[in-house]
Amino acid sequence: MDLGVKDISMKVLHSSLLTFTLLLVQLSSASGGKILVFPLDGSHWVNMNVLIEELHAKGHEITVIRASDSWYISEKSPLYTSVTIPSTGGFEEHFETFLSPQLEIRLQAKPTFFWSYIWTHIQIQRMVVNQFYHFHKKMSEMIIQIFEDENLMRSLHDAKYDVVLTDPGIGGGAILARRLQVPLVFNVRWTIQGEAHFLIAPSPLAYIPFTATELTDRMTFPQRIKNVLRYILGMYTLSSITEPHYKPVVKQYFGPDVDYSTFFLDADIWLMRNDFVFEFPRPTMPNIVYMGGFQCKPPKLLPADLEEFVQSSGDHGVIMMTLGTLVSKLPQDVAEEIAAAFAQLPQKVVWRYKGQRPANLGNNTLLVNWLPQNDLLGHPKTRVFVTHGGTNGVQEAIYHGVPIVGLPLFFDQPDNLSRIKAKGGAVIVDIAMLDRHIFADSLMTVLHNSSYRENMQRLSRLHRDQPMKPLDRAVFWIEYVIRHKGARHLQTQSIKMSWFVYNSVDVIAALLTVVLLVSFICISIVRLLWRKIFVGKRVKHE
């Protein structure tokens, strides 16, 4: 009898375990969404891939659209399924052929010769505009390829994606999301129309510096003039780069009456790749979610040979230098000056550099083709980070509290570094003025003035002191959009208004008309009374 009861109990237990397992599987599959990712290649892919890794770990099914000659985006991955689009011009080829001559011109920009300096910057701006014009032309052609491929569009429609996740630095993701009628999430700081805040949030130019001005939120009167002029010129330039390519696509596939600009304002959630530890305080919107430093993580152990080199630095510590993914080498004379400056220091140096080995490279300097940036920044012996000022590197420096010597080169890098300088965590060196003495002085300033490290560590404490990790916050809001099939209730009506209505120009004009009309009537009545009372009496008297 006991054996029978035991057998029955075991069967009930096995049945319960089976049911529980099936429930877990069902819950897992129910919670997982289908996410279509339209990324931007290069360093932007590095941070997009962080989101993809976390979403995959949460059980979501991910599809990535990539060009056939993608630089960073692999066709095969355990994290996602890829959709490969034939390409006529690669990201890597495009930027490598563009950055080298721009860097050469940048090195000629001597601030001591005013007109030469201005002319050099004009040349650089012309190159930037021309290169981005052609870059967006290629991107618009890629969108047309996708839309004209009936089989591909049918498969994308049939997949019934829950959300499109895209980097709005290119226009394809937003346009494709509208075509598929799928909720849209931006992984954003820059868009094809400029810095994201300027598109959807109130941005008073009196205290909000425009892109590439290198200003702070405390501007003098001349600086405010500069800020307004740069805003007007910058917004015009951005529209001239992108509108000729994306506007015809919108007109062709969505109709002539569809407002082109709303495609790039219509995201349900804007995952912003910065925060107010890095950014200056400013107005924001309820559908902007700040995830600055989301790619940062505690350091892992260094490879054995690198750890041995770092430990050999003793109490002096280590300097790390890297200029990011787009610049792996420098003109030889600049590299020689940097190497000579490093050789003067007692610190050990880990320098990511693929160019010709400098002749005067010191015994304290290790050249590497690649380095574990996050892990080195988190190492207790790292004293200074020499960087070009890319967003990812700056955020990792904040996370680990490492002071910076900045060598800004292109794009948003001068602005990023100017923000850290304004907060007391960086010294900036103009690469056009760089020599071994200037560079060594900058390094020694940061090494020996404790305020730089203290300020960066203060920023690190502020950044880390939040109730939810930035990556968890980003994933939560992507899943929020999936659960609720969008987040339209967080969108402001301002994105659907013209500048005329948004700035109440029509209201001001109407009120001014009323004031003028009332004033005219009052003046007319007074004049009429004046004539009747005083002029009439005078005539009668005479």
VEXDREN-2710 file (C-alpha; in Angstrom, 1 decimal):
% VEXDREN-2710
k/r/px/py/pz
1/MET/0.0/0.0/0.0
2/ASP/2.8/2.4/0.9
3/LEU/4.6/1.6/-2.3
4/GLY/1.4/2.4/-4.3
5/VAL/1.1/5.8/-2.6
6/LYS/4.8/6.5/-3.2
7/ASP/4.4/5.7/-6.9
8/ILE/1.4/8.0/-7.2
9/SER/3.2/10.8/-5.4
10/MET/6.2/10.4/-7.8
11/LYS/3.9/10.5/-10.8
12/VAL/2.2/13.7/-9.4
13/LEU/5.6/15.2/-8.8
14/HIS/6.9/14.4/-12.3
15/SER/3.6/15.8/-13.8
16/SER/3.9/19.0/-11.8
17/LEU/7.5/19.5/-12.8
18/LEU/6.6/18.9/-16.5
19/THR/3.7/21.4/-16.2
20/PHE/5.9/24.0/-14.5
21/THR/8.6/23.6/-17.1
22/LEU/6.1/24.0/-19.9
23/LEU/4.7/27.1/-18.2
24/LEU/8.2/28.6/-18.0
25/VAL/8.8/27.9/-21.7
26/GLN/5.5/29.5/-22.6
27/LEU/6.1/32.6/-20.4
28/SER/9.6/33.0/-21.9
29/SER/8.2/32.8/-25.4
30/ALA/5.3/35.1/-24.5
31/SER/7.6/37.8/-23.1
32/GLY/10.0/37.7/-26.0
33/GLY/9.3/40.3/-28.8
34/LYS/10.4/40.5/-32.4
35/ILE/12.7/43.4/-32.9
36/LEU/13.9/44.8/-36.2
37/VAL/17.2/46.7/-35.9
38/PHE/18.4/49.2/-38.5
39/PRO/21.9/50.2/-37.2
40/LEU/24.6/52.7/-38.2
41/ASP/27.9/51.0/-38.8
42/GLY/31.3/51.9/-37.1
43/SER/31.5/53.0/-33.5
44/HIS/27.7/53.5/-33.4
45/TRP/27.3/49.7/-33.9
46/VAL/29.5/49.0/-30.9
47/ASN/26.9/50.6/-28.6
48/MET/23.9/49.2/-30.6
49/ASN/25.4/45.7/-30.2
50/VAL/25.4/46.2/-26.4
51/LEU/21.6/46.7/-26.5
52/ILE/21.3/43.7/-28.8
53/GLU/23.2/41.4/-26.5
54/GLU/21.0/42.4/-23.5
55/LEU/17.8/42.0/-25.5
56/HIS/18.9/38.6/-26.8
57/ALA/19.6/37.5/-23.2
58/LYS/16.1/38.6/-22.3
59/GLY/14.6/36.2/-24.9
60/HIS/13.8/38.6/-27.7
61/GLU/14.1/37.6/-31.4
62/ILE/16.3/40.1/-33.3
63/THR/16.8/40.8/-36.9
64/VAL/19.5/43.2/-38.1
65/ILE/19.5/45.0/-41.5
66/ARG/23.1/45.4/-42.8
67/ALA/24.9/46.3/-46.0
68/SER/26.8/43.6/-47.8
69/ASP/30.1/45.4/-47.1
70/SER/29.5/46.3/-43.5
71/TRP/32.5/47.2/-41.5
72/TYR/31.5/46.0/-38.0
73/ILE/28.2/44.3/-38.5
74/SER/28.7/40.6/-39.0
75/GLU/26.4/38.6/-41.2
76/LYS/26.5/35.6/-38.9
77/SER/25.8/36.0/-35.2
78/PRO/24.3/33.9/-32.4
79/LEU/22.5/37.1/-31.2
80/TYR/20.5/37.9/-34.3
81/THR/19.4/37.0/-37.8
82/SER/20.8/39.3/-40.5
83/VAL/19.1/40.7/-43.6
84/THR/21.9/41.7/-46.0
85/ILE/21.4/44.5/-48.6
86/PRO/23.7/44.9/-51.6
87/SER/25.8/48.0/-51.2
88/THR/27.7/50.3/-53.6
89/GLY/30.0/52.0/-51.1
90/GLY/31.2/50.7/-47.7
91/PHE/31.1/52.6/-44.4
92/GLU/34.8/51.9/-43.7
93/GLU/36.0/52.9/-47.2
94/HIS/33.8/56.0/-47.1
95/PHE/35.2/57.3/-43.8
96/GLU/38.8/56.2/-44.2
97/THR/39.1/58.0/-47.6
98/PHE/37.5/61.1/-46.0
99/LEU/39.3/61.4/-42.6
100/SER/42.9/61.2/-43.7
101/PRO/42.8/64.3/-45.9
102/GLN/40.6/66.1/-43.3
103/LEU/43.2/65.4/-40.6
104/GLU/46.0/66.7/-42.9
105/ILE/44.0/70.0/-43.3
106/ARG/43.3/70.1/-39.6
107/LEU/47.0/70.0/-38.8
108/GLN/47.5/73.2/-40.9
109/ALA/45.0/75.2/-38.8
110/LYS/47.3/77.3/-36.7
111/PRO/45.3/79.5/-34.3
112/THR/48.1/82.1/-34.3
113/PHE/47.4/83.0/-37.9
114/PHE/43.7/84.1/-37.8
115/TRP/42.7/84.2/-41.5
116/SER/44.6/81.0/-42.2
117/TYR/42.9/79.3/-39.3
118/ILE/39.5/80.5/-40.5
119/TRP/40.1/79.4/-44.1
120/THR/41.3/75.9/-42.9
121/HIS/38.1/75.5/-40.9
122/ILE/36.0/76.5/-43.9
123/GLN/37.8/73.9/-46.0
124/ILE/37.1/71.2/-43.4
125/GLN/33.4/72.2/-43.2
126/ARG/33.2/71.9/-47.0
127/MET/34.7/68.5/-46.9
128/VAL/32.4/67.4/-44.1
129/VAL/29.3/68.6/-45.9
130/ASN/30.4/67.0/-49.2
131/GLN/31.2/63.6/-47.6
132/PHE/28.0/63.4/-45.5
133/TYR/26.0/64.5/-48.6
134/HIS/27.3/61.5/-50.5
135/PHE/27.0/59.2/-47.4
136/HIS/23.2/60.0/-47.1
137/LYS/22.8/59.6/-50.8
138/LYS/24.1/56.0/-50.5
139/MET/21.7/55.5/-47.5
140/SER/18.7/56.7/-49.4
141/GLU/19.6/54.4/-52.3
142/MET/19.7/51.5/-49.8
143/ILE/16.2/52.3/-48.6
144/ILE/14.9/52.3/-52.3
145/GLN/16.6/48.9/-52.7
146/ILE/14.7/47.6/-49.7
147/PHE/11.3/49.0/-50.8
148/GLU/11.7/47.8/-54.4
149/ASP/12.5/44.2/-53.3
150/GLU/9.0/42.8/-53.1
151/ASN/10.1/39.5/-51.6
152/LEU/12.0/41.3/-48.9
153/MET/9.2/43.7/-48.1
154/ARG/6.7/40.8/-48.0
155/SER/8.9/38.9/-45.5
156/LEU/9.4/42.0/-43.3
157/HIS/5.6/42.5/-43.3
158/ASP/4.9/38.9/-42.6
159/ALA/7.4/38.8/-39.7
160/LYS/5.1/41.2/-37.7
161/TYR/7.8/42.9/-35.8
162/ASP/6.8/44.5/-32.5
163/VAL/9.3/47.4/-32.7
164/VAL/12.0/48.9/-34.9
165/LEU/15.1/49.9/-33.1
166/THR/17.3/52.3/-35.1
167/ASP/20.1/54.9/-34.9
168/PRO/18.6/58.1/-36.4
169/GLY/22.1/59.1/-37.6
170/ILE/20.8/57.5/-40.8
171/GLY/17.3/57.9/-42.2
172/GLY/16.5/54.3/-43.1
173/GLY/15.1/53.0/-39.8
174/ALA/12.5/55.7/-39.3
175/ILE/11.3/55.5/-42.9
176/LEU/11.1/51.6/-42.8
177/ALA/9.2/51.7/-39.4
178/ARG/6.6/54.0/-41.0
179/ARG/6.3/51.7/-44.0
180/LEU/5.8/48.7/-41.8
181/GLN/3.5/50.6/-39.4
182/VAL/5.6/49.4/-36.4
183/PRO/6.4/51.3/-33.2
184/LEU/9.8/53.1/-33.3
185/VAL/12.6/53.4/-30.8
186/PHE/15.7/55.5/-31.3
187/ASN/19.2/54.7/-30.0
188/VAL/20.1/58.3/-30.3
189/ARG/22.3/61.3/-29.6
190/TRP/22.7/62.6/-33.2
191/THR/20.1/62.4/-35.9
192/ILE/20.2/63.3/-39.6
193/GLN/18.7/66.7/-38.5
194/GLY/21.2/67.4/-35.7
195/GLU/21.5/66.8/-32.0
196/ALA/18.3/65.1/-30.8
197/HIS/17.2/67.6/-28.1
198/PHE/17.1/70.4/-30.6
199/LEU/14.4/68.5/-32.6
200/ILE/11.9/67.7/-29.9
201/ALA/12.6/69.7/-26.7
202/PRO/12.5/73.4/-26.0
203/SER/16.1/74.6/-26.6
204/PRO/16.6/78.3/-25.6
205/LEU/19.8/79.4/-27.3
206/ALA/20.6/81.8/-24.4
207/TYR/21.9/78.9/-22.3
208/ILE/21.9/75.8/-24.5
209/PRO/25.0/75.6/-26.7
210/PHE/24.5/74.4/-30.2
211/THR/26.5/71.6/-31.7
212/ALA/30.2/72.1/-32.3
213/THR/30.3/75.6/-30.6
214/GLU/32.3/74.2/-27.7
215/LEU/30.3/76.6/-25.4
216/THR/28.9/76.0/-22.0
217/ASP/25.5/76.9/-20.5
218/ARG/27.0/80.1/-19.2
219/MET/27.6/82.3/-22.2
220/THR/28.7/85.9/-22.6
221/PHE/26.9/88.2/-25.0
222/PRO/29.4/87.6/-27.8
223/GLN/29.1/83.9/-27.2
224/ARG/25.3/84.0/-27.4
225/ILE/25.7/85.8/-30.8
226/LYS/28.0/83.1/-31.9
227/ASN/25.5/80.4/-30.7
228/VAL/22.6/81.9/-32.5
229/LEU/24.5/82.3/-35.8
230/ARG/25.9/78.8/-35.6
231/TYR/22.4/77.4/-34.9
232/ILE/21.0/79.1/-38.0
233/LEU/23.9/78.1/-40.2
234/GLY/24.1/74.6/-38.8
235/MET/20.4/73.8/-39.2
236/TYR/20.4/75.1/-42.8
237/THR/23.6/73.0/-43.5
238/LEU/22.1/69.8/-42.1
239/SER/18.9/70.2/-44.1
240/SER/20.9/70.8/-47.3
241/ILE/22.9/67.5/-46.6
242/THR/19.9/65.2/-46.0
243/GLU/16.7/66.6/-47.5
244/PRO/17.7/66.2/-51.2
245/HIS/18.0/62.4/-50.6
246/TYR/15.4/61.4/-48.1
247/LYS/12.6/63.8/-49.1
248/PRO/12.2/62.3/-52.6
249/VAL/12.0/58.8/-51.0
250/VAL/9.2/59.9/-48.7
251/LYS/7.4/61.6/-51.6
252/GLN/7.7/58.5/-53.9
253/TYR/6.6/55.9/-51.4
254/PHE/4.3/57.9/-49.0
255/GLY/2.8/60.6/-51.2
256/PRO/3.5/64.3/-51.8
257/ASP/1.3/65.5/-48.9
258/VAL/3.3/63.6/-46.3
259/ASP/5.5/65.8/-44.1
260/TYR/9.0/64.5/-44.5
261/SER/10.3/66.0/-41.2
262/THR/7.8/64.0/-39.0
263/PHE/9.5/60.7/-40.0
264/PHE/12.5/61.7/-37.9
265/LEU/10.5/63.1/-34.9
266/ASP/8.0/60.3/-34.6
267/ALA/9.8/57.8/-32.4
268/ASP/7.8/56.4/-29.4
269/ILE/10.9/56.4/-27.2
270/TRP/14.3/58.3/-27.6
271/LEU/17.0/56.3/-25.8
272/MET/19.5/59.2/-25.3
273/ARG/23.2/58.2/-25.1
274/ASN/24.0/60.8/-22.5
275/ASP/22.8/62.1/-19.1
276/PHE/23.0/65.2/-17.0
277/VAL/26.3/64.2/-15.4
278/PHE/27.8/64.7/-18.9
279/GLU/25.3/67.1/-20.5
280/PHE/24.4/70.7/-19.2
281/PRO/20.9/70.9/-17.6
282/ARG/18.2/71.7/-20.2
283/PRO/14.5/71.1/-20.9
284/THR/13.6/67.6/-21.9
285/MET/10.5/65.5/-22.9
286/PRO/8.7/62.5/-21.2
287/ASN/9.6/60.1/-24.0
288/ILE/13.4/60.8/-23.7
289/VAL/15.1/58.1/-21.6
290/TYR/18.6/58.9/-20.6
291/MET/21.0/55.9/-20.7
292/GLY/24.4/57.6/-20.7
293/GLY/27.1/55.1/-19.9
294/PHE/24.9/52.1/-20.7
295/GLN/27.8/50.3/-22.3
296/CYS/30.0/50.7/-19.3
297/LYS/30.6/47.7/-17.0
298/PRO/33.0/46.7/-14.2
299/PRO/36.5/45.8/-15.5
300/LYS/37.5/42.2/-16.3
301/LEU/41.0/40.9/-15.8
302/LEU/43.5/42.0/-18.4
303/PRO/45.4/39.5/-20.6
304/ALA/48.4/38.1/-18.7
305/ASP/51.1/39.9/-20.8
306/LEU/49.2/43.3/-20.6
307/GLU/48.7/42.9/-16.8
308/GLU/52.4/42.2/-16.3
309/PHE/53.3/45.4/-18.3
310/VAL/50.8/47.4/-16.2
311/GLN/52.0/46.1/-12.9
312/SER/55.6/46.9/-13.9
313/SER/54.6/50.6/-13.7
314/GLY/54.9/50.5/-9.9
315/ASP/53.5/53.6/-8.1
316/HIS/53.7/55.8/-11.2
317/GLY/50.9/54.0/-12.9
318/VAL/49.8/53.8/-16.6
319/ILE/48.7/56.2/-19.3
320/MET/46.3/54.8/-21.9
321/MET/46.0/56.3/-25.4
322/THR/43.6/55.5/-28.2
323/LEU/42.0/57.6/-30.9
324/GLY/39.1/55.3/-31.6
325/THR/38.0/53.1/-34.5
326/LEU/38.3/55.7/-37.3
327/VAL/41.8/56.9/-36.6
328/SER/44.4/54.1/-36.2
329/LYS/47.4/56.1/-37.3
330/LEU/48.6/59.7/-37.5
331/PRO/51.0/61.7/-39.7
332/GLN/54.5/60.5/-38.8
333/ASP/55.7/63.8/-37.5
334/VAL/52.8/64.0/-35.1
335/ALA/53.3/60.4/-33.9
336/GLU/57.0/61.2/-33.3
337/GLU/56.1/64.2/-31.1
338/ILE/53.7/62.1/-29.1
339/ALA/56.2/59.3/-28.6
340/ALA/58.9/61.8/-27.5
341/ALA/56.5/63.3/-24.9
342/PHE/55.6/59.8/-23.5
343/ALA/59.3/58.9/-23.3
344/GLN/59.9/61.8/-20.9
345/LEU/57.5/60.4/-18.3
346/PRO/58.1/57.8/-15.5
347/GLN/54.6/56.3/-16.2
348/LYS/54.2/53.3/-18.5
349/VAL/52.1/53.9/-21.6
350/VAL/49.7/51.6/-23.5
351/TRP/49.1/53.2/-26.9
352/ARG/46.7/51.7/-29.5
353/TYR/48.5/52.6/-32.8
354/LYS/48.7/50.9/-36.2
355/GLY/51.0/53.3/-37.9
356/GLN/54.7/53.2/-38.5
357/ARG/56.6/52.7/-35.2
358/PRO/58.0/56.1/-34.1
359/ALA/61.8/56.2/-34.1
360/ASN/62.0/57.8/-30.7
361/LEU/59.5/55.5/-28.9
362/GLY/60.5/55.2/-25.3
363/ASN/61.0/51.9/-23.4
364/ASN/58.0/52.8/-21.3
365/THR/55.6/52.7/-24.2
366/LEU/53.8/49.6/-25.5
367/LEU/52.3/49.8/-29.0
368/VAL/49.2/47.6/-29.5
369/ASN/46.8/47.0/-32.4
370/TRP/43.9/46.6/-29.9
371/LEU/43.3/47.2/-26.3
372/PRO/40.5/46.4/-23.8
373/GLN/39.5/50.0/-23.3
374/ASN/36.9/49.5/-20.5
375/ASP/39.1/47.0/-18.6
376/LEU/42.2/49.3/-18.7
377/LEU/40.2/52.3/-17.7
378/GLY/38.9/50.3/-14.7
379/HIS/42.4/49.2/-13.7
380/PRO/43.6/50.8/-10.4
381/LYS/46.9/51.7/-12.0
382/THR/45.4/53.8/-14.9
383/ARG/46.2/57.5/-14.3
384/VAL/45.2/59.3/-17.5
385/PHE/43.2/58.5/-20.6
386/VAL/44.4/60.2/-23.8
387/THR/41.4/60.2/-26.2
388/HIS/40.0/61.8/-29.3
389/GLY/36.7/62.4/-27.3
390/GLY/34.3/59.9/-28.8
391/THR/31.0/59.5/-26.8
392/ASN/31.7/55.9/-25.8
393/GLY/35.2/56.6/-24.5
394/VAL/34.2/59.7/-22.6
395/GLN/31.3/57.9/-20.9
396/GLU/33.6/55.1/-19.9
397/ALA/36.1/57.6/-18.5
398/ILE/33.3/59.1/-16.4
399/TYR/32.2/55.7/-15.2
400/HIS/35.7/54.7/-14.1
401/GLY/36.6/58.2/-12.9
402/VAL/39.8/58.6/-15.0
403/PRO/40.9/62.1/-16.0
404/ILE/41.4/63.0/-19.7
405/VAL/43.9/64.6/-22.0
406/GLY/41.9/65.2/-25.1
407/LEU/43.0/65.4/-28.8
408/PRO/39.7/66.2/-30.5
409/LEU/39.7/65.5/-34.3
410/PHE/36.3/65.3/-35.9
411/PHE/32.5/65.5/-35.5
412/ASP/31.2/65.7/-31.9
413/GLN/34.6/65.1/-30.3
414/PRO/35.5/68.8/-29.5
415/ASP/32.1/69.3/-27.9
416/ASN/32.3/66.1/-25.8
417/LEU/35.7/67.1/-24.5
418/SER/34.7/70.7/-23.9
419/ARG/31.9/69.4/-21.6
420/ILE/34.4/67.4/-19.5
421/LYS/36.8/70.3/-19.4
422/ALA/34.0/72.6/-18.2
423/LYS/33.4/70.1/-15.3
424/GLY/37.1/70.1/-14.4
425/GLY/38.0/66.6/-15.7
426/ALA/40.1/67.2/-18.8
427/VAL/42.8/69.2/-20.5
428/ILE/42.4/69.7/-24.3
429/VAL/45.3/69.9/-26.8
430/ASP/44.8/71.3/-30.3
431/ILE/46.5/68.7/-32.5
432/ALA/47.5/71.5/-34.9
433/MET/49.6/73.0/-32.1
434/LEU/50.9/69.7/-30.6
435/ASP/54.6/69.2/-30.0
436/ARG/56.4/67.1/-27.4
437/HIS/56.6/70.0/-24.9
438/ILE/52.9/71.0/-25.1
439/PHE/51.8/67.4/-24.9
440/ALA/54.1/66.5/-22.1
441/ASP/53.0/69.6/-20.1
442/SER/49.3/68.6/-20.6
443/LEU/50.0/65.1/-19.4
444/MET/51.9/66.3/-16.3
445/THR/49.2/68.8/-15.5
446/VAL/46.6/66.1/-15.3
447/LEU/49.0/63.6/-13.5
448/HIS/50.1/66.0/-10.8
449/ASN/47.1/68.3/-10.3
450/SER/44.8/66.1/-8.1
451/SER/41.7/68.2/-8.9
452/TYR/41.3/66.5/-12.4
453/ARG/41.1/63.0/-10.8
454/GLU/38.9/64.2/-8.0
455/ASN/36.5/65.9/-10.4
456/MET/36.3/62.8/-12.6
457/GLN/35.7/60.6/-9.5
458/ARG/33.0/62.9/-8.4
459/LEU/31.3/62.6/-11.8
460/SER/31.7/58.8/-11.5
461/ARG/29.9/58.8/-8.1
462/LEU/27.1/60.9/-9.5
463/HIS/26.8/58.7/-12.6
464/ARG/26.7/55.5/-10.6
465/ASP/24.3/56.8/-7.9
466/GLN/21.0/56.0/-9.7
467/PRO/18.2/53.6/-8.9
468/MET/18.5/51.5/-12.1
469/LYS/21.4/50.8/-14.3
470/PRO/21.2/52.7/-17.7
471/LEU/21.2/49.4/-19.7
472/ASP/18.4/48.0/-17.6
473/ARG/16.5/51.3/-18.1
474/ALA/17.0/51.1/-21.9
475/VAL/15.8/47.5/-22.1
476/PHE/12.8/48.2/-19.9
477/TRP/11.6/51.0/-22.2
478/ILE/12.1/48.9/-25.3
479/GLU/10.0/46.2/-23.7
480/TYR/7.5/48.8/-22.6
481/VAL/6.9/49.8/-26.2
482/ILE/6.6/46.1/-27.1
483/ARG/4.0/45.4/-24.3
484/HIS/1.9/48.5/-25.1
485/LYS/2.4/48.5/-28.9
486/GLY/3.9/52.0/-28.7
487/ALA/4.1/54.9/-26.3
488/ARG/2.1/57.6/-28.1
489/HIS/0.8/59.0/-24.8
490/LEU/4.3/60.3/-24.1
491/GLN/4.7/62.1/-27.4
492/THR/4.1/65.9/-27.4
493/GLN/2.0/67.5/-30.1
494/SER/4.9/69.9/-30.9
495/ILE/6.3/67.4/-33.3
496/LYS/3.3/67.8/-35.5
497/MET/3.4/71.6/-35.5
498/SER/5.0/73.9/-37.9
499/TRP/7.5/76.4/-36.5
500/PHE/4.9/79.1/-37.2
501/VAL/2.3/77.5/-34.9
502/TYR/5.0/76.1/-32.4
503/ASN/6.3/79.7/-31.7
504/SER/2.7/81.1/-31.6
505/VAL/3.5/83.5/-34.5
506/ASP/-0.1/83.3/-35.6
507/VAL/-1.3/84.0/-32.1
508/ILE/1.1/87.0/-31.7
509/ALA/0.0/88.3/-35.1
510/ALA/-3.7/88.0/-34.2
511/LEU/-3.2/89.7/-30.8
512/LEU/-1.1/92.4/-32.4
513/THR/-3.8/93.0/-35.0
514/VAL/-6.4/93.3/-32.2
515/VAL/-4.2/95.7/-30.3
516/LEU/-3.6/97.8/-33.4
517/LEU/-7.3/97.8/-34.2
518/VAL/-8.4/98.8/-30.7
519/SER/-5.7/101.5/-30.7
520/PHE/-6.9/102.8/-34.1
521/ILE/-10.5/102.9/-32.9
522/CYS/-9.6/104.6/-29.6
523/ILE/-7.4/107.2/-31.5
524/SER/-10.2/107.8/-34.0
525/ILE/-12.8/108.3/-31.2
526/VAL/-10.5/110.7/-29.4
527/ARG/-9.8/112.7/-32.6
528/LEU/-13.6/112.8/-33.3
529/LEU/-14.4/114.0/-29.8
530/TRP/-11.6/116.5/-30.0
531/ARG/-13.0/118.0/-33.2
532/LYS/-16.5/118.2/-31.9
533/ILE/-15.7/119.7/-28.6
534/PHE/-12.7/122.0/-29.2
535/VAL/-12.8/122.7/-32.9
536/GLY/-16.6/123.1/-32.9
537/LYS/-16.4/125.6/-30.0
538/ARG/-13.7/127.6/-31.8
539/VAL/-15.8/127.8/-35.0
540/LYS/-18.9/128.8/-33.0
541/HIS/-16.9/131.5/-31.1
542/GLU/-15.6/133.0/-34.3
END
